[in-house]
């Protein structure tokens, strides 16, 4: 993407590490637009982006002047065009994105255009990290067994990605077994200050990105502005389309003090998540400031930034300071780049130190780090923090509310000498980018294991244990510290480098355990060091799912049950029969810091990342097709040509109203993208399972919904198919079912959709607050569209899912003035007319909804159209963002 006009004459030169760089100076800009010194650091990044791309068209001088104006009002309704430097993908979302690009090339060819135009213009990195499952655990060969199964299951997908690696320019793939995309990004890919060569000059500018995973925000801890988007938005960004956004409100969170003895970064982030979710920061930037930053490591900052989707913010940004430079050195970054980062940040007023005045924020809140206490979050939302001291009582209360006061009777396990009980920990997983990026909590986990072993303790026999680090460097420092063997001895052997339990890749529980859980209708638990614990996500069997620090994961594996009071009840008994308490095995902060200092070196990072794009022999030996367009295999159950561009003409059709629409689903508050489009296991009895059986796929080879996102036939059958989703149109049921109208027949949502579409009936979905919370899952919008849903009407949307719906041509509508599905007394027998669309859409206009009831009465209400920007109007008018991009590329010379 070419540099703009620089009307304000802000291009300057700086020298760093003996090399000269051109940059767009905020200080020079301030001479023309006014003082911006106290602008939040995150907005300074946006301002620089506008300066660099100012062209009088997509970016105007008036757009630039809106930033200093923001300082006066602390908010803005100005829409800007933002162009991130690069795009990051993981394979669950990356595969369908590459499928879409391949389909766009095929559509371009069909329309008579040049398929080469469908090519990333921005650098794209795809990290394959979401496909490893915990099939094997608790043994020294678990890692290799899981790798072998991963390549066996995903051969079609990996062959397709290898084709993409050669077919598209500006597209790199980090092979399986390397690590989690966010940790690889933090430790290696991110540069803090990016550079490009243009007309013989080296241009320096902030490293920015969008990613196809909501936890892209983790790199905000390294002062890199980025956030998660759906795959469709990422594809548009790759193809040169700017991200259209309103200049956001910025909430400042002031941190003071420092963590006290015995607390961890995980405890801190769960506290921050609870506070910010209660504050209400959806759609806003959060920026951290205050003297407390001086007592946080960069890994601590990244842990906090990682959870931005959980507290609802677009990003959780930390400014560049001495800790940034220390971390870049520590992770073996290039010395010239490190010198550039410091020089650039200081030249641009992007450097934080003790003399930096506090930025101006839209709103603020404050946390004294010394008040943080050991915590977990759950049982089904990451923002529901529970103090460790209260967890046992809380878990007991939850179980009793479900099954009654008698929760002591166990269910015998066939062939074993123990029973399973309510609250038993079935899964204890050290996993996820949130915590495995942080050496302090992993070292602490290893020390808990070591001290427990010295006391003669072992993990309870029903607990499935696993360790899935975010990068190979974790193994290096755990081994150097002598702690990997201690973890191995308790069953926390390495199972893979990637996202596992946190995204539902926990693998199956033992058959005898599943039988006992089902026979006793037991409410059993998982404890994981992850960031997501939504219903049905971690495992189909665990109803209580708690997020915890890695050392607490080990502790709960030893204790075996979440209804215990871990601060007062013993974990177990030692070899002499004496009780052992948590305090007896918990390491001091000094012990953790001493081992970190002695065990971690920059050489570990350099060695692991020198050949980051090569991959193991299994990857190198995969055969793949060649050619600019993909040779689709009609027999594949993983990759299929999607129907999004069928019957697409060179010009968009006319917008129409929807008349006689029926509800496909009516849902409550906090419906997540996991509810809408699950990532985990495919049930044999589901529509997706039936499809796979019809295609001669054995249940053992079903793999997961996440791994099959390249096949729309499976994904549309999986839409609204989460095992825990509750559709109010089919009261008393759980899972993806609905009631077809007017027949009154209860059937799977997919079957009802097909029946309605055959009848020519348009569909809507109605929901409550925070609709679409969670992962930036584009299939939650794609599946909605393919099921024939024309509009989604809810009380409020989560940011990413709303934009994904627009990007797929689905109309997002919002109830107004306290109106809800309850106040309207909807029951599923109504029909709906959505009127006013045919006259043309404008941002945030009102739309009329006529409700026709079964008794012959009708009612007319006004809804807010949540198409928020002029660009989104064009996306919707074209039937989706990819259709808009494709038509524009067709017209380009």
N, C-alpha and C positions, 0 to 999 in steps of 0.2 A: 504494500500500500504506500503510495507516494506521499512525501511530505507536502504540506499545504503552502499557502501563499506567504505566510508570515507578515501579514499586513502591519502588525504592531512592531515589527523589527526587533524581535526578541532573540534571534539566533546569535549565540556567543560561542567562545572557545574556552576550554579549560584543559589543563595538563595534569595527568595522574600517572604515576609509575613510569615516567619518561615518555609517555605517549600523549598525543593531542586528540581531543574529542570536541565535536560540535554538540551543542545542546540548546534547548529553548528555555531561556532564563526567566524564572518567575520574578526575580528582582527587576529585570528590565521591563517586564510586563506591568509591574506595579507602578512604574512611572507614567504609564498611559491609562491604567484602569483603577488606580487607587491602592491603598495599603491592603495587603493580603497576608501579613506576617502572622496573624493569629487565626487564620483559617485552619480548620482541622487538617492534620497531615494527610488523611485519606482524600480530602477534597483538593489538596494541593496536587495530588497525583492526577485527579480528573482535570484540573486546570491545565497542567502541563500537556495532557493528552489533547485538549482543545486547541492549545497554542500550536502544537505540532501539526495538527490536521486542519487548521483553519483554512478554508478554501472559498468562503463566500457562498457556499452551497449547503453541504451537509453540516458544516460548522461555520458560524458567522461570528463577527466581532461582538455582536450583541449577546451571543451565547457565552463568550468569554467574560463579558462584563457582568453576567449574572452571578458569577462566583463572588466578587467583592460585594455585590448587592446581597448575597446570601448572609454575609456577616451582619448586616443591619437587621434583617428579618429573622435570621437563624433558620430559615427554610426557604424553599423556592418552588414555584410551579412550572419552572422552565424545563422544557424537554431538550435533551442534548443527545448527540450522536457520539458514542464512546467506542473507541477501537482498541481492544486489548492486544497485547503484543503476541500472544500465542494461545493455544488451546491444549488442554490436557484431557485425556480420556482414560477410563478403565474399560475392560473388555465387555462387561455386561451391557454398558451403554454404547461402547465403541463399535461393537459388531453391528447393531442396527443402524448406527450412523454411517458406517461404511456401506452397509446394504443400501441405505438411502442414496448415498453418493453414486453407487453402482447403478441403481435404478434411475437416477437423474441422468447419468450418461446414456442409458438405454433410451430414456424418454427424449433426450436431446437429439439422439440419432434419428428416432422416429419422427420428430418434428422437423428434420432436415437441417439441424444445427451441427456444430462442431463439438463432439464429446470431450475434447481436450479442454474446453472451457470449464468443465466441471473438475476443478482441481484446487486444492487448498492454496490460498494466497498467504496465509499466516502459518507459521510453524506449528505442527501438530505432533504431540507425543501421546502414544497409546500404550498404557502399561497393562499387561495381562496379569491381573491379580485377584479376580473374583471367581475363579473356576475351580480352585482346589477345595476338596471336601475332606472332612475328618472322618474317613471310613476306617482307617487304621489309627490306633492311638495306644499310648502306654508301652511302646516298645522301641528298641533301637532302630528297627527297620521301618517304622511308621512313615517316616518322611518319604523314603523311596517307594513304598507301596502306594502312597497317596499320589505321588508324582506319576507313577505308571498308570494308575486309574484315571488321573486327570487327562493325560495325553490320549488314552484309549477312548474316553468319553467324548473328548472335544476335538478329535482329529479333523472333522469337517470344518469346524469354526476356525481352527488354527490354520488350516490350509487356505481358507478364505482371507484371513488376516495377512498371511504371507503374500497372497496375491495383491492385496491393497498396498502392502509395503513397497511393492515394485511398480504398481500401476499408477500411484499418485505421487506427485512431487510434494516436497515439504512435509512428508509423513514418515515418522519413525515409530518403530514398535520396540518396546522393552519386553523381552520374552518372559514366559512363565517362570516362576521360581526365583524371581529377583527381589520382589517385595511389593508392598502396598503402594499404589500410585502416589498417595499424598506424602508418604515417607520418602519415596524415591525423589519426589519433587523437592521436598524440604532439604534432603541431604545432598542432592546432586543437580537436578535439572534447573532449579530456580537460581537466578543470578543476582537478584535484588535490583541491579541496574543492567538493562539489556542494551545491546549494541547491534547496529547493522551498517553495512557499507553502502554508500550511495554517492555516485559521481565523484569517486576518489576521496570521500570524507567518511570518517567513522562517526556516526550519530549515536549519542548516549541518551537514554531515556529510562524511566522506571519500568521494571519488569512487572507486567500485568498479565492476567489471563482470565479466561473462563474455562470451566471444567464440567464434564458430564457426570459429575458426582457432587452431591451437595457438600461434602466435606473438603472440597477444593479450598475452602476458607482456612484450612490448617496452615497454609503458607503465609497467611496474614501475620502469623507470629514472627515471620522473617521479613516483615515489612513489604511483602509483595501483595498488592491489591488483586484479589481474585475471589470469585464466588461460583457456585454451582448453577448451571443452566441445564435445560433439557437437551437431548441430543440434537433436536431439530434447530434450536437456537445456536448450538455450537457449530452445526454444519453451516448455518448462514454466516456466522463469524468467520469460519474457515474460508468461505467463498467471497469474503470482502465486504459483507454487510455489517454496518455498525450496529452495536447494541444500543437500541433506543431506550432511554431511561429519563426519568425526572431527576433533577439534582436532589439527592436524598436529604432527609433530616439526619443529623448525626448526634447520637446519644453518647456522651462522655461518661465512662465509668472510672472513677478515681480509686486507685488502690493505694492504701497506706499500710505501714507496719510490715511484718513478715510472719510467715507461717511458724506456728509453735511446734515444739517437739512432738513427734508422733503423728503429725498430719502430712498428707501427701498432695501432690499436684492434682490428683483425681478428686480428692475431697474439695479442693479449691474450685475446680471446674464445675462440679455438681452444685456447689453453692452459687457460683456465678450464673449458671444456667437457670437455677430456680429464681434468682433475683431478677434477671433480665426478662425471663418469660412473664413474671408477675408485673414488671414495669410496662411491658408492651412495646416491643421493638421490631415487630414484623414490618418488612419493607424498608427498614432504616439501617444506616451504618452504625456500628458501635465502635468506638475508639477508646483505648485504654491509656490512662495517664496517671501521674502522681508518683510520689517517692517510692511507693511499693514496687514499682517496676525495677528499681535498683536491686531488689532481693529476689527476683525471678530469673531463672535461667531461660535461654531461648526455647529449650524444650518445654518448659512450663508454659511459656507464652503460646507455643504452638498447640499445646494441649487445650488451652482456653479457646484459641481461635478455631480449632477443629470443631468445637461444639456449637458454633454459630447457628447452624440449622436447628439445633435443639432449643436454643433460646430465641430463635425466630428471626434473627437479624440477617441482612444481606451479607455482612462481613463483620469480623471482629479484629480490628486493625491495631497493630503496635508500630510505633515509629522506629526509624533507624537510630541506633545508639551504639555505645561501646560493646554491648553484649552481642549485637548483630555482627560486628567485626570479629569478635572472639569466636563466634560460632562458625563463621566462614573459614577462619583459619583452622579451627578444630576439625572441620569436616573436609579439609584438604583442598579447598578451592584455590584457583589460580591466583598467584600473588598480585598480578597486574589488575585482575578484576576486583580484588579486595581493596586495592589502592583507589580504584575508580569509584567504588561504592562510597568510601569515606569522603573523597574529594567532591563528588557529585552531590551527596546529601548536604554537605556543609555549604556548597555554593548555592543550593536551591532552597535553603531554609527548611530542609527536611530532616535535620539532625536534632535529636533530643539529648539534652544533658541537664544538669542541675540549674543552669542559668536560663533554660528555655521557659518563657512565660506559658501559662496554660492556654490552650486554644479556646476559642469561643465555640460552645456547643448549643444545640437545640434544647437539650435537657441534660441533666446529670444525675448520677447516683454514686454512692460511695461504699466501699467495703474495706474494713480494717482486716488485713490478712490474719492477724493474731486471733480473730474470733472464729476462724474456720475450725470445724470439728470433724472427726472421722465420719464419713457418710457413704451411703449407697443411694441408688435411685430406682424406683420401681413401684409396683410390679409390672407396669406396662407403658409408662411414659418416662422419658429421660429427664423431664423437668420436675418430676415428683421426688424430690430429695427426701431421704429419711436418715436421721442421725443413726449411727451404728448402735448407740445406746437404746434406741427405740425400735429397731428393726424387728427383733424377736416378737415383741408385743404386737406390732403392726401386722406382721405376717400371720400370727395366730388369729388376730381379729378378722383378717381377710378370709382365712380358711373357714373359721367358724361361721362367718356370715353366709358362706356358700353351702356348707355341709352340716351345720349344727354344732352344738357344744362338744360333742364327743368326737375328738379328733385323734384319740390315742390308739385306736385299734388299727393294727397293721395288716397288710395283705402279704401272705407268704409268697416268696419267689421260688418258682419251680426249680428244683435241683440245687438250691442254695440253702445255706443255714441262717438266712436272715429274711426279714420282712421289709416291705417298703411302707412308709408312713407319709401322711400329709406333711408337706414342707421339706421333704427330703431333697437334697441337692443332687440332681441327676447329671448336670453338666457344670463343670468348673473350667472355664476357658480363659486363658491369657491370650487375648486376640485384639485386633482392631488397631487402626492407625492412631486413635486417640491416645492410647497409653504406650503402645510398643515403640513409639517415637521417643519416649522419655526414659533415659537410662536410670534415673533415680528410682522410679517405681519398679523397674524390672530387676535392678540390683536388690531392691528391698524384698521383692518376691523370692529371689534366690536365697537371700539371708533367712527369710522365714522358713523356707524349705530346709536349709542347713540346720538351723536351731531345732526345728521339729524332729529332724532325723537324729540329732544328738540326744533328744529326749526319748527316742524310740517310737515316735509317732508314725502312723501311716494313714493314707487316704482311705476313706470308707469304701467298701468294695462295690457299692452301687454307683459311684461317681465316675462319669466319663471326663477324663482330664485331657487337656491339650495345651500346647504352646505353639502359637502361629505368629512369629515376629513380623514386623513390618519391613524389615530389611535384613540382609545377611550379616550386616555389621553387628546386630544384636547377638547372634551366635558367637561371633568373635570375642566380644567383650565378656559375655557370660562364661565362655570357656576360659578366657584369660583370668577371670576372677575366681575360677574354680567352682562356679555355681551351677553350670549346666548339668554336671553330674549329680548334684544335689536335687535339682528339679527332676531329672530323669528318674531318680530313685523313688520319687513320689508319684511317678506317672505323667509328669509334665514334660514328656519327650517332644522334640520337634516334630510337628505334623505337616508343616509347609510354610512357605513365605507368601502370605496373601490374606485376603479377607476370608474368614471362615465362619465361625459361629455368629458373629455380629450381623451377617447378612443372611443367615439361615443355612449356611453350608456346614452345619454342625454334624452332619452325617447321622445315620440311624442309631437309636439306642438299641441295646441288646434285646432280642425278641422276648426273653423271659421278663425283662423289666417292663416292656410295653404291655405285655399281657397282664402283669400285676397292676400296673397303673390303670388300665382299662377295667379290669375286674373290680378293683376297689374304688373306681371313680376318684382317683387320688389327685389332689392339687399339689403337684411337685414343682420343683424350682430349678432354675439355671442361674448361676452367678458368673458374670463375664466382665472382662475389662473393656467393654465396647462402648458404643455411643447410641445404639438403638436397641430398644427392648419392646417394640410394639407387639400387639397381640398376634400370635401365630407366626412370628418372624423367626425366633431363635430355634424352636422345635415344635412340632405339632403336639407333643406330650407335656411340655412345661407351661403351666398357666401363670406361675410366678416367675418373673424374669427381672433380675436385679443387676444394675451396672455397679461395678466396684473397682477399686484399685487392684492391680495385680497381687500385692501381698495379701489383700483381703480375699481374693479368689482362692489363693492357696489355703488360707485359714478356714474358709467355708468348706473346702474339699476335705480338710481334716476333721471338721466338726460334723459335716454331713447333713445338716438340717438348718433351715433359715428361721425356724421358730425359737431357736436358742437365743439367749442373751449373751453375745460373745464377749461382753465386757465383764460379766460376772459368772457365767457358766463355764465349766472347763471345756476345752476343745476335745480333750480325750484324756487318757491316762498313760503315764510313762511305763517303762519296762518294769518298774517296781510297784505298779498299781497306784501310783500317786497322781492326783489330778494335775493337768498342765493347762495353764490359762494363756490367753492371747498375749498378755504382757510378758510371759515367759519366753516367747519366741519372736517378739516384735523387735526389729533392729532400731538402734538409735540413729538419729540424723548423721552423727559423726561417723558411724560405721559405714553408712551408705556413701557419704561423701568421700571417705578415704578409699573405698574400693573403686569408686568411679574415677578418681584421680589416678589410681595405679593401673587401671585396666583398659581405659579408652585412649586411643592414639589416632592422630590424623592419618597415619599410614593404613589403618584399617579401612577407612573410607576410600582412600586412593586405590587400594588394592581391589576392593569390591566393585568400584565404579569405573575402573579403567576400560573394562570390556562390557559395559552395561547393555549394549545392544546385540551382543553375540548370542547369548543364551546357551542352554545345555545341548548335548548331542541330540536329544530327542527333538528339540526344536529345529536344529540345523538339518535334520534328515527328513523333515516333512516335505512331501512333493506338493507342488502347487501349479496352477495354470498360469499362463502368461497372456498378455494382450491388454488393450486399453479398456475394452468392455468385458464384463464378466460372463463366463459361460454357465448360465444357470442350470442346475441339475434338478429336474422335476421330482426325482426320487429322494432328494435330501429332506430330512426332518429337522435340520438346523438352519439352513439358509434357503430362502425362497424369494422370488421376485415379488415385492409388495404391490398392492393394488392402488397406491395413492395417486399415481399419475395416469391411471386408465381414463380414457375418453377426455383427456386434458387438451384443450385447444390453445391456440396462440394468445387468445384474449379471454379474460374472465367472463363468466356469465353474470346475469343480473341477480342481485340479492332478492330473496323472497321471504315473506312471512311464513310462519309455521302454523298450520291450522289443524285442529283435531289431534294434537299430540297427546301421548300417554306417558305416564311415569314408568320407567324401567326399574328405578330403585328410589327409595326414600330413606335417607341415612341420617344419623345423629351427629353430634359434635365430634371434632378431632378425628374425622375419617382421614386415614393416612394414604399415601401412595402405595404402601404395602397392602392396605385393604383393597385398593382399586386394582393394583397390578402386582400380585405377590412375586417375590423373587425365589422362594424356597421350593420345597418338594412338590411334585405333581402327583396328586392322588389318582389311583387306578380308576376310581368310580367317577371322576370328574369328566366334563366334556373334553378337556385336553388329554386326559388319560385315555379316553375312548378313541380319540384321534390317533394317538400313538399306537395303541393296540391294533387299530385298523391298518396301520402302516408297518405291522410286524416288528414293533419295538417292544422288547421285554420290559416289564416293570423295573427290573434291576438296572436297566439302561435308560430309564426315563430322564435321568439327570434333573435339572431344576428349571423353573420358569426363566430364571436369570440367564442361564446358559443357552436357552432356546429363543432369545429375543430376535434372532435373525429370521424367525419363521412366524409370519403374522397369523397363520392358521392356528397355531398353538396359543399365541399371545392373546388373540381376541377371545378364544375360549377360556382363557385364564382371567380375563378382565372381570372384576368384582367377584373373584372366586376364592378370596382368602377364607380359610377355614373358620375364622372368628368374626367375619363381617356379619352384621345383623341388619337385614333389610326390613324396614317397618311395613313394607307391602306384603310380607309373608310372616306375620307375627308368630313367635314361638319357634322360629327356625334359626339356624346359624349356618353360615356358609353362603355360597353364591346362588341363592334361589330367589324367585319372585313369583308374584301372582299375575298371570296373564288376564287381561280384561278385553272384552266383557265375559270371557268364558269362566273366569274364576279358578282356572286350573293352576296349581302350584307346579313350577318346573324350574330347571336351571336357567339362570339369567341369559346365558348364550342361546339356549333353545327359544326362550321367549323373544329375544331380539330377532332371531331368524324368522319367527312366526310373524312378528309385527312388521318386519321389513317386507315379507312376502305379501302382507295385507296392505302395504303402502302407508303404514302409520308412522309418522315421525315420533321420535322419543325424546324425553327429557329426564334428567336426574335432579332430585331435590335433596338438599342436605342442610346441615346446621353450621356451626361456627368452625373456623380453622380447617376448612375443607382442603384436602391435598397436602396436609402436613407431611414432612419427612423427606425422603430421598428425591433428588431431581430426576424422576423416572419418566422419561418421555412416553413409555408405553402406557402409562396411566392416562395420557391424553390420546395417544394413537388408538388404543383399544376402545376407549370411549367413542371415538369417531367411527371406528369400524363396526361397532354395535348399533350404529344408526342414531346415536344421540346427537341432537341438534343444539341443545342448550343445557347448561348446568346452572341451577338456581339455588343459591345458598346464602347463609347469613354473612359469612366472610370467607375469603380465600387465603391460602398460603401463597406467598409470592411466586415461586417457580411454577407451581402447577397452573395457576391462573394464566401465566404467559404461555405455558405449553398448550393449554386449551385453545387459546387464540392462534397459536402457531399451527394447530391442526384444523383450524376452521370451525371450532366448536365455540358457541357464543356463551361467555361467562356472564351471568346475571346475578344481581345481589338484591336481597330483600331490603326494604327501606323502613325507617321510622319504627323500629322494634317489631316489625312484622316477621313471623316465622311460620314454618309448616304447622306448628301447633295452633297459633292464633287463627290460621286459616282453616283449621280442622280438616286437613286433607286426609283421605283414607285410601287413595289409589283408584277409586272408581271414576274420578274426574277426567275430563279432557281439557286441553289447554290450547289457546290461540296466542302466539307471540306476535304482536302487531307493531309495526313501525320500522321494522328492519328493511322492508322493501323500499322505503323512501330514502334510504341512505343512512349510514352509520356516522356519527361524530363521537369523539372521545367522551366517555362518561355521560352520555345522554340518557334520558329516561325512555324506557320501552314499556308498552302496555301489554299486560297479561290478562286475558279473559279466561276465567275459570268456569267451566260448564259442569254442573254437578248432576249426579245420577237422578236426583229428584226433579230435574228440569229447571232448577234455579241457576242463576249465573251471577258472577261477580267480576268486577274489573279492578285491577290493582296496577300500580306503577312500580317498575323494577329499575335499578341502576345498572346500566350497561358497563361492565368492567373491561371494556376495550379502552385502555387508558391513554394511548398516544396516537398521533397521526400515522406513524408507521404501522402500528397494530391495526388500524383501520384498513390499510392497504393489504396487510397480510390476510385479514379476514375476508376482504373483498375478493381476493384471489383464490380463496379456498385453503389457504395455509401459507406459511412463510416459505416453504421450499418451492411451492408453485410460483410465488412472487419472484423469488430469486431466479428460477429457471426461465420464466418469461423475460425477465430483464436481461439475462445472459443471452437469450435468443436474439434480443433486439440490439445488443451491443455489437459494434462494428468488429 
